[in-house]
Amino acid sequence: MKIATAQFTCVPADISANVQQMASLADEARVQGAELVVFPELALTGYELEAVLARRDLWVQADDPRLDGLRASGVASVVNCVAPTDGERPAIETLVFGAAGELITTYRKQHLFEHEQGVFQAGRCDGRFELGGLRFALATCFDNHFSELVSRSVADGCQVHLASSLYGTGGGVEELATVYPGIAKDFDLYVVMANHVGPAGEWTGCGRSALWAPGGALLAQADADTPMVVTAEVG
């Protein structure tokens, strides 16, 4: 199947504006023949930690009507957002929607990065799903630095590793170029990573969203500064 990774510049704390951008990118992915599109970490709000902590209207659930335009895109999508929990703090959650807009699964980021620990509640369960005859694993940014998470996915028969991430300019460029092909090589997985491009909270996303083949060979990669979709055959 063909999978797309999408990068764009989020409008800070504006879910409706970001859904509009994401729906447009999902349409482009569908035109390119993709059956699934992956979006960056906190794509619905941008990486605006102060805003998402202060404003509960930025916390979403899968049936939120503000997501209707994205659910109607006709392509399955991996959407990272802020979600309510049973506690005072929200979670960084991934929602996976099917091509008809149905919810396939959810996943909550388990490994919170530094300052995220005072804002979010960590997840406790792995996220996996099946689509188009393939088995997928989900991870969010800092999760990808923990090999035990990937090992569990491989043991459970996953073939494709999907990562919604935020890596910034500077050191993030080298980090991105090491972590994800490393997962593909070390675990013999397809790897799909979606990154931000442009301003993202206190960071500047370095783009370069990409797909890698088992063994670590690069299949397709976006550029460093343009909102865009890139696709590759997987499986």
C-alpha positions as CSV (number, residue, x, y, z in Angstrom):
1,M,0.0,0.0,0.0
2,K,1.1,3.6,-0.5
3,I,1.5,5.7,2.7
4,A,2.0,9.5,2.9
5,T,3.7,11.6,5.5
6,A,2.5,15.3,5.8
7,Q,4.3,18.3,7.1
8,F,2.9,21.8,7.6
9,T,3.1,24.9,9.8
10,C,0.4,24.8,12.5
11,V,-1.7,27.8,13.4
12,P,-1.1,28.2,17.1
13,A,-4.0,26.9,19.2
14,D,-6.4,27.0,16.3
15,I,-7.9,23.6,15.8
16,S,-10.3,24.6,12.9
17,A,-7.5,26.3,10.9
18,N,-5.2,23.3,11.4
19,V,-7.9,20.8,10.4
20,Q,-8.5,22.8,7.2
21,Q,-4.8,22.5,6.4
22,M,-4.7,18.8,7.3
23,A,-7.8,18.0,5.2
24,S,-6.1,19.7,2.2
25,L,-3.0,17.6,2.7
26,A,-5.0,14.5,3.1
27,D,-6.8,15.2,-0.2
28,E,-3.4,15.6,-1.8
29,A,-2.3,12.3,-0.3
30,R,-5.4,10.6,-1.7
31,V,-4.8,12.1,-5.2
32,Q,-1.3,10.7,-5.0
33,G,-2.7,7.2,-4.3
34,A,-2.0,7.0,-0.6
35,E,-4.3,5.0,1.6
36,L,-2.9,6.4,4.9
37,V,-1.5,9.8,5.9
38,V,0.5,10.5,9.0
39,F,0.6,14.0,10.6
40,P,3.1,15.5,13.1
41,E,2.9,15.6,16.9
42,L,0.2,17.9,18.3
43,A,-0.9,18.7,14.8
44,L,-4.4,20.0,15.8
45,T,-3.1,22.7,18.1
46,G,0.6,23.2,17.3
47,Y,3.2,22.6,20.0
48,E,1.6,25.2,22.3
49,L,2.0,23.8,25.8
50,E,0.9,26.8,27.8
51,A,-2.2,27.2,25.7
52,V,-3.2,23.5,25.8
53,L,-2.8,23.5,29.6
54,A,-4.9,26.6,30.1
55,R,-7.6,26.0,27.5
56,R,-9.7,22.8,27.8
57,D,-11.4,23.7,24.5
58,L,-8.2,22.6,22.9
59,W,-8.6,19.1,24.3
60,V,-10.4,16.8,21.8
61,Q,-12.0,13.4,21.6
62,A,-12.4,11.3,18.5
63,D,-16.0,12.4,17.9
64,D,-15.3,16.1,18.1
65,P,-17.2,17.8,15.2
66,R,-14.3,20.1,14.5
67,L,-12.6,17.0,13.0
68,D,-15.4,16.3,10.5
69,G,-13.5,17.8,7.6
70,L,-10.5,15.6,8.2
71,R,-12.6,12.5,8.8
72,A,-14.3,13.1,5.4
73,S,-11.1,13.2,3.4
74,G,-11.5,9.6,2.1
75,V,-8.0,8.5,3.3
76,A,-7.1,6.9,6.6
77,S,-5.2,9.4,8.9
78,V,-3.0,9.4,12.0
79,V,-3.8,12.5,13.9
80,N,-1.9,13.6,17.1
81,C,-3.7,15.9,19.5
82,V,-4.4,16.9,23.1
83,A,-7.0,14.6,24.8
84,P,-8.7,14.6,28.1
85,T,-7.9,11.9,30.7
86,D,-9.4,10.8,34.0
87,G,-7.0,13.1,35.7
88,E,-6.3,16.8,35.8
89,R,-3.7,16.8,33.0
90,P,-4.4,15.9,29.4
91,A,-2.6,13.3,27.3
92,I,-0.7,13.6,24.0
93,E,-2.9,11.2,22.0
94,T,-2.9,9.8,18.5
95,L,-6.3,9.1,16.9
96,V,-6.3,6.8,13.9
97,F,-9.3,7.2,11.5
98,G,-10.2,4.9,8.7
99,A,-11.0,6.1,5.2
100,A,-14.7,6.3,6.0
101,G,-14.0,8.4,9.1
102,E,-14.4,5.6,11.6
103,L,-12.1,5.5,14.7
104,I,-9.7,2.5,14.3
105,T,-7.6,3.0,17.5
106,T,-6.0,5.5,19.8
107,Y,-2.5,5.7,21.5
108,R,-1.2,8.0,24.3
109,K,2.5,9.0,24.3
110,Q,4.2,7.0,27.0
111,H,7.6,8.8,27.2
112,L,7.1,12.5,27.9
113,F,10.0,14.8,27.0
114,E,11.3,17.1,29.9
115,H,8.9,20.0,30.1
116,E,6.0,17.9,28.8
117,Q,6.1,16.0,32.1
118,G,4.5,19.0,33.9
119,V,1.8,19.4,31.4
120,F,0.7,16.0,30.3
121,Q,-0.2,12.6,31.7
122,A,1.8,9.7,30.2
123,G,0.1,6.8,28.5
124,R,0.5,3.2,29.7
125,C,-0.5,1.1,26.7
126,D,1.0,0.5,23.3
127,G,-0.9,1.4,20.1
128,R,-1.3,-0.9,17.2
129,F,-3.7,-1.5,14.3
130,E,-4.2,-3.4,11.1
131,L,-5.0,-1.8,7.7
132,G,-4.6,-3.0,4.1
133,G,-3.1,-6.4,5.2
134,L,-0.4,-4.7,7.3
135,R,0.1,-4.4,11.0
136,F,1.2,-0.9,12.3
137,A,2.7,0.4,15.5
138,L,2.3,3.9,16.8
139,A,4.9,6.2,18.6
140,T,5.1,9.9,19.3
141,C,8.4,11.8,19.1
142,F,10.4,11.0,22.3
143,D,8.9,7.5,22.4
144,N,11.1,6.6,19.4
145,H,14.2,6.9,21.6
146,F,13.1,3.8,23.6
147,S,14.0,0.6,21.9
148,E,11.8,-1.5,24.2
149,L,8.7,0.1,22.8
150,V,9.7,-0.9,19.3
151,S,10.8,-4.4,20.4
152,R,7.3,-5.0,21.7
153,S,5.8,-4.0,18.4
154,V,8.1,-6.3,16.5
155,A,7.2,-9.2,18.9
156,D,3.5,-8.5,18.1
157,G,4.0,-8.8,14.4
158,C,4.1,-5.2,13.4
159,Q,5.7,-4.4,10.0
160,V,5.3,-0.6,9.9
161,H,6.3,2.0,12.6
162,L,4.4,5.3,12.4
163,A,5.8,8.3,14.3
164,S,4.2,11.7,14.8
165,S,7.1,14.0,15.8
166,L,8.6,17.4,16.4
167,Y,12.3,17.9,15.6
168,G,13.7,21.4,15.4
169,T,16.4,23.1,13.4
170,G,19.9,22.7,14.7
171,G,20.5,19.5,16.6
172,G,17.1,18.1,15.7
173,V,18.2,17.6,12.1
174,E,21.0,15.2,13.0
175,E,18.8,13.5,15.6
176,L,16.0,12.9,13.1
177,A,18.4,11.5,10.5
178,T,19.8,9.0,13.1
179,V,16.8,7.8,15.1
180,Y,14.4,6.8,12.4
181,P,16.6,5.1,9.8
182,G,18.1,3.4,12.9
183,I,14.8,1.9,13.8
184,A,14.3,0.7,10.3
185,K,17.7,-0.9,10.2
186,D,17.8,-2.4,13.7
187,F,14.3,-3.7,13.7
188,D,13.7,-4.5,10.0
189,L,10.6,-2.2,9.9
190,Y,9.2,0.3,7.5
191,V,9.3,3.6,9.3
192,V,7.1,6.7,8.6
193,M,7.8,10.0,10.4
194,A,5.8,13.2,10.1
195,N,7.5,16.4,11.4
196,H,6.6,20.1,11.7
197,V,8.0,22.7,9.4
198,G,8.4,26.3,10.6
199,P,7.4,27.8,14.0
200,A,6.1,25.2,16.5
201,G,5.9,26.7,20.0
202,E,9.4,27.4,21.2
203,W,10.9,25.3,18.3
204,T,11.3,25.7,14.6
205,G,10.4,22.5,12.9
206,C,13.1,21.3,10.5
207,G,10.7,19.4,8.1
208,R,12.3,16.5,6.4
209,S,9.3,14.2,7.0
210,A,10.2,10.8,5.5
211,L,9.7,7.1,4.9
212,W,12.3,4.4,5.3
213,A,12.4,0.8,4.2
214,P,13.4,-2.1,6.4
215,G,17.2,-1.9,6.6
216,G,17.2,1.8,6.7
217,A,17.1,2.9,3.0
218,L,15.4,6.2,2.5
219,L,12.2,5.8,0.3
220,A,11.0,9.5,0.2
221,Q,11.7,12.7,2.1
222,A,10.1,16.2,2.2
223,D,12.3,19.3,2.1
224,A,13.3,21.4,5.1
225,D,10.9,24.4,4.8
226,T,7.8,23.6,2.7
227,P,4.4,22.3,3.8
228,M,3.9,19.2,1.7
229,V,3.1,15.5,1.3
230,V,5.5,12.8,0.3
231,T,4.5,9.2,-0.4
232,A,6.0,5.7,-0.9
233,E,5.0,2.2,-1.3
234,V,5.1,0.1,1.9
235,G,4.8,-3.6,2.3
